[in-house]
């Protein structure tokens, strides 16, 4: 099913939920104890002693844009496509360093010092979607202490649309046809043999004419002996360059790529062949054979071969849609209530008056059970960070009267160091890294500080609406490791994992809101047999800076039900 239809279907479901819950507003009686509805977002409440709260959540997260940084032609923090570093007008030396010797060779061969080696234009669109279903349990050990665990099941989809050279004229290089067509290789070999033969004949003629000036054909040679010797030298160098690029000498193939047929470089090389033919003709010698065959522009199939075939040095997966399913990172939580102005007075809590406050603190240990993105897939996303975290939280609820209350939630997450195999890119703008850059690095993801504000208005004891604002600050990642390797041209180099630190900082602002329905107050009075809550929350990133920050849109439906394990 197309992405647009899936998203439209989800929006229709969310709209229907809104309408259904809103309809309850007129059907349910209003009660003064409206703050019994907890609402969306975190708060300072704890689960009562002996009560087990089950929670099931469905979350849909998607993003196709980001707030970028250091992107040429764009302001820092400007919205740009998520695949901006993959969609390029020129796939050349920046992405494939092996093109450098070839570019130099073609510049000499064609007599074009400004020739630019390019495999063409890539057109890439990327939309990431993450569907998560966390299943959680929270147990009230006492009225003030709650422990819990949350296990998310995740489907992460990177939806890729990829086209290569859509007009068929964008690239200056294509695959050398001599690798697949023996006739082309033979044609190139015949031409180079003609150059070799003509140079040898002219060399012998120069020697003969120097000894016997009156010999047949020596008049032209003796009149231009210096030009004849220069012709031998230049044509021999030209033939050697032809063999190096196009192949054919002694049946050997040349470079992986050659200029495309009809391109400026290919026409220039053909013109130089014709020029040498004319120059040798002036000395009575013939160069037969056609100019070497040009290449066809690369197609999407050709490009995927470059990404996947180890012969090209990349040894990765195709640039295509990928879906990763599995468990995400598991959370173990504890929350401790430090102060509650309601105390243990249930009637006061259900019929609040004046100013009240609650304060709790909490902690999270996150176990890195999720899978991270693959080093061999340039666009995939994982089901988690796959490393352990420790998080400290503070929850403050401020209430005024029976309807309005706000929760202030502060979080600080320490992301613990680990080791991981990654491709060490030179810069975030160069994500297509060769296989030799795949190394085991030490990773210490940047810590995260968050402030979440959840203002709520309880319309009845069953229904509340809420807003949500989140400020998120992520600090720079720290990657370490230095590796001595040979690049694809065989040159010894040192690659440093610290290059991965670039653009990993982030500042993010999120806004959202939601609606909740609860039977908790009715259960307290014995009017219903099942205490539960259902809520819907929507948020999106509205501003990002400091690094490449995804523009997130998330919809969440949450269902919580309470059951007593022990106590009254």
Residue, then its C-alpha position, 0 to 999 in steps of 0.5 A: x500500500x502506498x505510504x500516502x494511503x497508509x498515513x491517510x488511513x491512520x489520520x482517519x483513525x485518529x480523527x475518529x477517536x477524537x470525535x468519539x471521545x469528544x462525543x462523550x463530553x456531552x453524554x457524561x455528567x460533570x463532576x467537581x472531582x475532574x482532576x481524577x483524569x490523569x491525561x496525556x504525558x508524564x506526571x508525578x502520580x504513583x500507582x497505589x500500593x498493591x496495584x498493577x497498572x498494565x499499559x499498551x501503547x501504539x505509536x506512529x512516528x514518521x519524518x521525511x525532513x530535517x533541520x539541517x546544518x552546513x548544507x551548501x546553499x542553505x541556512x543552518x536550521x533550515x528545513x531540507x529533505x532527509x535524503x539531501x546528502x544522497x540526492x546529488x547533481x554529481x556523483x564524483x570524486x567526493x563519493x568515489x575516490x578511485x575516480x581521481x586517477x581516471x579523471x587525471x588520465x582522461x584529462x590528459x587523453x582528451x586534452x581537457x584540463x577541466x574534465x570532471x569525472x562524474x557517474x551522473x545524477x542521483x535522485x533520492x527521496x527518503x521517508x522514515x517510519x517507526x511503529x512501536x508497541x511498548x507493553x508496560x507493567x507498573x507496580x505500586x510497592x507502596x503508595x509512594x514507590x512504583x517500579x515498572x518495566x517497558x518492552x517495546x516491539x518495533x517496526x522501523x521502515x526506511x522508505x527509499x525512492x532512488x533514480x539514477x541519471x533520469x534524463x540519461x545525459x547527466x554523467x560523464x562516465x559509464x561502465x567500460x563496455x570492454x568488460x562485457x563485450x569482447x568485440x569492443x575489447x578487440x576493437x580497442x586492441x586493434x586501434x592500439x596495435x595500429x598506433x604501435x605499428x605506425x610508431x615503429x615504422x616511423x622510427x625505422x624510417x627516421x633511422x633509414x633516412x638519416x643513413x640514406x637520405x635519397x631513399x624513397x619517402x625520405x624527403x618528407x621525413x628529413x624535412x621534418x625529422x624533429x616533428x616525426x620524432x615528436x609524433x612518435x613520442x606523443x602518439x606512444x604516450x597517447x596509445x598507452x593512455x588509451x590502453x590504460x583507460x579503454x583497455x585492449x593492449x595484450x587483451x587486457x581490460x582498462x578502467x572500470x569506467x570510460x567517457x560516455x558515448x557522445x560526451x565532450x570527452x569522448x568526442x575530444x578523444x575521437x578527434x585526437x585519434x583522427x588528428x594522429x591519423x592525419x599526422x602519420x598520413x603526412x609521412x605516408x603511414x596509415x592508422x586504421x580502426x575506429x576510435x575506442x567505444x564510449x559507455x552508456x550512462x549509468x542506470x539505477x541497476x548499474x548504480x546498485x551494482x556499484x554499491x553492492x559489488x565488492x569489486x567497486x570497493x563499497x560492498x554495501x546493500x542496495x540503496x533501497x527500502x528496508x524494514x527492521x522488526x524486533x524488540x527495542x531498548x527495554x526500560x526498567x523504571x522506579x518513581x518515588x513520591x516525595x510530597x503530595x498535598x492531597x496526602x492519602x485523602x481520596x475524597x480531597x483528591x477527587x474533589x480538589x480545591x485551591x492550590x495543590x502540589x505533588x513532587x516525585x523523582x524517578x530513575x530509568x535503566x535502559x537496556x540496549x536490547x534494540x538493534x542499531x542500523x547496519x553499517x552496510x545499509x546507508x539508509x536503514x534505521x534500527x529498533x533502538x540505540x543498542x546501548x545502555x542508558x541511565x536516566x534521572x527524572x523529576x516530576x512536579x504537578x501544580x494544581x489549581x482548583x478542580x479543572x486546571x493542572x500542569x506537570x513539569x517533567x525534567x529528564x537527564x539521560x546519561x548514555x553509556x559508552x560501548x563499541x560498535x562496527x561503523x563506517x567512518x565517513x569523512x563528513x556527514x555530507x559524504x554518507x557513501x563510505x567504502x568498505x575499508x572504512x568499516x571499523x570497530x569504534x568506541x561510541x559514547x552517544x551524547x547525553x540528553x536533557x529534556x524539559x516537558x510541560x503538560x498543561x491539562x484541563x479536566x472537563x469532566x471527571x472522565x475527560x480531559x484535554x492537554x497540551x504538550x511542549x518539550x525542549x530537548x537538548x542532545x550533546x555531541x557524540x564522542x567516537x574514538x579510534x584511529x586506524x591505519x588502512x589503505x584506501x581504494x587507490x592503495x595509498x596508506x592513510x589514517x582514518x579517525x573515528x572522531x569524524x563521526x562526531x560532526x553534526x551530532x549535537x541537537x536542540x529541538x522544540x516539540x509541540x503537541x496535544x491530546x485528549x483522555x478518557x478515564x473511569x478511575x473516579x467512577x471505579x472509586x465510587x463503585x460505579x464501574x468494575x474496570x478502572x482504565x484510561x485511554x488517551x490520544x497524543x499528537x506531537x511534532x518537531x517545530x524547530x531544530x538546530x545545532x545539528x541534523x535534527x529530524x522533523x518528527x511527527x508522532x501519533x500515540x494511542x495509549x490504554x492503561x488498566x488497573x488491577x490489584x495484586x495485594x492489599x486493599 
